[in-house]
């Protein structure tokens, strides 16, 4: 078995930490695992005994077979091409390269064949919300021919990283101090929360129906990712997508309500059969983010025939945004690169 030198860039963050754990838990064939982070973290000894290398000069990038990134779009844009130029295949968890036509955007159970064309030495990992709905929708698309979807997400605080989870937890004690205000003096309760730099409004005991940056058309960048990435992953350029993204007071785990419309009239029984048989999908009558936090598959439940359109189904999807939504799929892509013999081939080239 080939043994690879693996770089994890953004190794000290929540997702990067999970990536390092998964590489070990899943017995990825590495000879060396090197954690990279900002220069201010350089020299830090991590809980697994590895010492952080700072991203400072190009000489530190030589000799890697695969580089896994979870350090934000700015870092990826600067450093991913440098790793790729030295022979590594980069698997990037940011949005930096997702819509680049020369960069495959891959969900491991859906479109692994896209790895046949890694023209820039970079593979992109989808957005965590898009990721969750791709395996079940892929199963349904192959059976009935997907033409459109209305998707409303309920996204966890953890989608904004550790700082998002911290902000949610910090808001809870103060609001619990006056529970009556939550029921009959809501604006007063909200005003006691103070600054909300991550979510813009109080999230504890609340929902925030604005997630991401406005793109000028009334939709946020998070919502446009649902449209654009779904089209690319499923290879349906004309897929009609109506997205709404909402932040909810959940620590980890995104949920998405989907109305999916098809060319051929679907049946609930057959839909359950094909989704249940698809890799990375499990059926659950009433899936919740709390109960699926820490689990690898995405869960699908509440599958119903649409009341108004016989060619549409409604379904509820839940997935751990830190696992399948980020770290797990990235490691699974690295596994596919190994299985397909692409890593040493590129390094040699």
C-alpha positions in Angstrom: 0.0 0.0 0.0 1.2 3.5 -0.8 2.0 5.8 2.1 1.5 9.5 1.6 2.7 12.7 3.1 -0.5 14.6 4.1 -0.8 18.2 4.9 -3.8 19.5 6.9 -4.0 23.3 6.5 -6.2 25.0 9.1 -5.3 22.1 11.4 -6.1 23.8 14.7 -9.7 24.8 13.9 -12.9 22.7 14.7 -13.0 21.2 11.2 -9.3 20.8 10.9 -9.1 19.0 14.2 -11.9 16.6 13.1 -10.0 16.0 9.8 -6.9 14.9 11.7 -9.0 12.5 13.8 -10.8 11.0 10.9 -7.6 10.4 9.0 -6.4 8.2 11.9 -9.8 6.6 12.7 -10.4 5.6 9.0 -6.8 4.3 8.7 -5.8 6.6 5.9 -2.5 5.4 4.5 -0.2 8.3 5.5 3.5 8.1 6.4 3.4 11.6 7.8 0.7 14.0 8.8 1.8 17.6 9.0 -0.5 20.3 10.6 -0.3 23.7 9.1 -1.9 26.9 10.5 -1.1 30.6 10.8 2.3 31.8 11.9 1.0 32.7 15.3 0.2 29.0 15.9 3.6 27.8 14.7 5.3 25.6 17.2 2.2 24.7 19.1 2.0 21.1 20.1 -1.4 19.7 19.4 -3.3 17.1 21.5 -2.2 14.3 19.1 1.4 15.2 19.6 1.9 16.9 16.3 3.7 20.3 16.1 2.1 23.0 14.0 4.0 24.4 11.0 3.3 28.0 10.1 2.3 29.0 6.6 5.2 31.3 5.9 7.4 30.3 3.0 7.1 28.0 0.0 9.9 25.7 1.0 7.7 24.1 3.6 5.3 22.9 0.9 7.5 20.4 -0.9 7.0 16.6 -0.9 3.3 16.3 -0.1 1.0 14.0 -1.9 -2.3 15.5 -0.7 -3.1 18.7 1.1 -6.4 19.1 2.9 -7.6 22.6 3.5 -10.0 24.1 6.0 -8.7 27.5 6.6 -11.0 29.9 4.8 -11.2 31.2 1.3 -8.5 33.7 1.5 -5.9 31.2 2.7 -7.0 28.7 0.1 -6.7 31.2 -2.8 -3.2 32.0 -1.8 -1.8 28.6 -0.7 -3.7 25.9 -2.5 -2.2 26.7 -5.9 1.3 26.6 -4.3 0.8 23.1 -2.8 -0.7 22.0 -6.2 2.3 23.4 -8.1 4.6 21.2 -6.0 2.8 18.0 -6.9 0.1 17.7 -4.2 -3.6 17.3 -4.9 -5.4 19.8 -2.8 -8.8 19.0 -1.3 -10.3 22.4 -0.3 -13.2 22.9 2.1 -13.7 26.6 1.4 -15.8 28.3 -1.3 -12.7 29.6 -3.1 -12.7 27.2 -6.1 -16.1 25.5 -6.0 -17.5 27.2 -9.1 -14.3 27.1 -11.1 -15.1 25.0 -14.2 -11.6 23.4 -14.0 -12.1 22.3 -10.4 -14.3 19.3 -9.6 -16.8 19.8 -6.9 -17.3 16.4 -5.3 -19.6 14.6 -2.9 -17.9 11.2 -2.4 -21.1 9.1 -2.8 -22.5 11.1 -5.7 -20.0 12.2 -8.3 -16.6 10.6 -7.6 -16.1 10.3 -11.4 -15.5 14.0 -11.5 -12.0 13.2 -10.0 -11.0 12.0 -13.5 -10.4 15.6 -14.5 -8.4 17.5 -11.8 -7.0 20.1 -14.2 -5.6 22.4 -11.6 -4.6 19.9 -8.9 -7.4 21.1 -6.7 -10.7 19.4 -5.7 -13.4 21.4 -4.0 -15.6 20.3 -1.1 -19.2 21.6 -1.3 -21.0 23.9 1.2 -22.2 21.9 4.2 -25.9 22.6 3.5 -25.6 21.6 -0.2 -23.7 18.5 0.9 -26.4 17.2 3.1 -29.1 17.1 0.5 -26.9 15.7 -2.4 -26.9 12.0 -1.6 -30.7 11.6 -1.2 -31.4 13.9 -4.2 -29.0 12.0 -6.3 -30.8 8.8 -5.6 -34.1 10.5 -6.5 -32.7 12.1 -9.6 -31.5 8.8 -11.0 -34.9 7.3 -10.4 -37.3 10.1 -11.3 -35.3 12.9 -13.1 -34.9 15.9 -10.8 -36.0 19.2 -12.4 -36.4 21.6 -9.4 -36.3 22.0 -5.7 -37.5 24.4 -3.0 -35.0 24.2 -0.1 -35.3 25.8 3.3 -32.4 25.2 5.6 -32.3 25.3 9.4 -28.5 25.7 10.0 -26.7 25.2 13.3 -24.6 27.7 15.1 -21.6 25.4 14.5 -21.8 26.2 10.8 -20.1 29.5 11.7 -17.4 27.5 13.5 -16.4 27.5 17.2 -17.1 31.3 17.4 -20.7 30.6 16.4 -21.2 27.9 19.0 -19.6 30.1 21.7 -21.8 33.1 20.8 -25.0 30.9 21.1 -23.9 29.5 24.5 -23.0 32.9 25.9 -26.5 34.2 25.2 -28.4 31.5 27.0 -27.7 32.3 30.7 -28.7 35.9 30.5 -32.0 35.1 28.7 -32.8 32.3 31.2 -32.5 34.8 34.0 -35.9 36.3 33.0 -37.8 33.5 31.2 -41.1 35.6 31.3 -39.5 38.2 29.0 -39.0 35.5 26.4 -42.8 35.0 26.2 -44.2 38.5 26.6 -41.4 41.1 26.3 -39.4 39.6 23.4 -37.8 42.9 22.2 -36.7 43.7 25.7 -35.2 40.3 26.1 -33.3 40.6 22.8 -32.0 44.0 23.8 -30.3 42.4 26.8 -28.1 40.1 24.7 -25.7 42.8 23.6 -23.3 42.5 20.7 -23.9 39.6 18.2 -20.9 39.8 15.9 -21.4 36.3 14.4 -25.2 36.1 13.8 -26.2 39.8 13.7 -29.2 39.1 16.0 -29.7 37.1 19.1 -29.8 33.4 18.3 -30.6 31.8 21.6 -34.4 30.9 21.8 -34.7 32.5 18.4 -34.2 31.9 14.7 -32.5 34.3 12.3 -33.8 34.3 8.7 -30.7 35.9 7.2 -27.6 33.8 6.8 -24.7 35.0 4.7 -24.0 38.1 2.7 -26.4 39.8 0.4 -25.6 39.2 -3.3 -27.7 42.1 -4.7 -30.7 40.0 -5.7 -32.4 39.6 -2.3 -30.6 36.3 -1.8 -27.5 35.7 0.3 -24.3 34.0 -0.9 -25.3 31.0 1.3 -28.6 30.7 -0.6 -26.9 31.0 -4.0 -24.5 28.2 -3.1 -27.5 25.9 -2.7 -28.5 26.7 -6.3 -25.1 26.9 -8.0 -23.4 23.9 -6.2 -26.4 21.6 -6.6 -26.4 22.3 -10.4 -22.7 21.5 -10.7 -22.7 18.4 -8.5 -25.7 16.8 -10.0 -24.8 18.0 -13.5 -28.2 19.6 -14.1 -27.3 23.1 -15.4 -31.0 24.2 -15.6 -32.1 22.9 -12.2 -34.7 25.3 -10.7 -33.7 26.1 -7.1 -35.6 28.3 -4.7 -33.4 28.6 -1.5 -33.9 30.1 1.9 -31.3 29.7 4.6 -32.1 30.2 8.3 -29.9 30.0 11.4 -31.3 28.1 14.3 -30.2 27.7 18.0 -28.7 24.2 17.4 -25.0 23.5 18.2 -24.2 21.0 15.4 -26.3 19.6 12.6 -28.0 21.3 9.7 -31.6 20.4 8.7 -33.2 21.1 5.3 -36.8 20.9 4.2 -36.9 20.1 0.5 -39.7 20.1 -2.0 -38.2 18.2 -5.0 -39.9 18.2 -8.4 -39.3 15.5 -11.0 -39.8 14.7 -14.7 -41.6 11.4 -13.8 -44.2 11.1 -11.1 -42.6 9.7 -8.0 -44.0 7.3 -5.4 -43.2 7.6 -1.7 -42.5 3.9 -1.4 -40.0 3.8 -4.3 -38.4 7.1 -3.1 -37.8 5.5 0.3 -36.4 2.4 -1.3 -33.8 4.2 -3.5 -32.8 6.7 -0.9 -32.4 4.0 1.7 -30.2 2.0 -0.7 -27.9 5.0 -1.5 -24.5 5.2 0.1 -24.3 7.8 2.9 -28.1 7.9 3.5 -30.1 6.5 6.3 -33.9 6.7 6.8 -35.4 8.0 10.0 -39.1 8.8 10.5 -38.4 12.0 12.4 -34.7 13.0 12.0 -33.4 15.7 14.3 -30.0 17.5 14.3 -29.3 16.6 18.0 -29.8 12.9 17.5 -27.7 12.8 14.3 -24.8 15.0 15.6 -21.7 12.8 15.5 -23.0 10.4 12.9 -21.5 10.0 9.4 -24.6 9.5 7.2 -27.3 12.0 6.4 -30.8 11.1 7.6 -34.0 11.5 5.6 -37.5 11.5 6.9 -40.9 13.0 6.6 -41.1 11.9 3.0 -44.5 12.9 1.6 -46.2 13.3 -1.7 -46.8 17.0 -2.3 -50.4 18.0 -1.8 -50.6 20.1 -4.9 -48.2 18.6 -7.4 -48.1 14.9 -8.2 -44.6 15.2 -9.6 -43.2 16.6 -6.3 -42.1 15.1 -3.0 -41.4 16.8 0.3 -38.6 15.5 2.5 -36.6 16.5 5.6 -32.9 16.0 5.6 -30.5 16.2 8.6 -26.7 16.0 8.6 -23.8 16.8 10.9 -22.3 19.9 9.3 -18.8 19.3 10.8 -18.7 15.7 9.6 -20.4 14.9 6.3 -20.8 18.7 5.8 -17.0 19.3 6.0 -14.3 17.1 7.5 -15.7 13.7 6.6 -16.4 14.4 2.9 -12.9 15.9 2.6 -11.3 12.8 4.0 -13.5 10.6 1.8 -12.3 12.5 -1.3 -8.7 11.9 -0.2 -9.6 8.2 0.1 -11.0 8.2 -3.4 -7.8 9.8 -4.7 -5.9 6.9 -3.1 -8.3 4.2 -4.4 -8.0 5.7 -8.0 -4.2 5.8 -7.8 -4.2 9.6 -8.5 -1.9 10.8 -5.7 1.5 9.3 -6.6 0.8 9.7 -10.2 0.4 13.5 -9.8 3.4 13.8 -7.5 5.6 12.0 -10.0 4.4 14.2 -12.8 
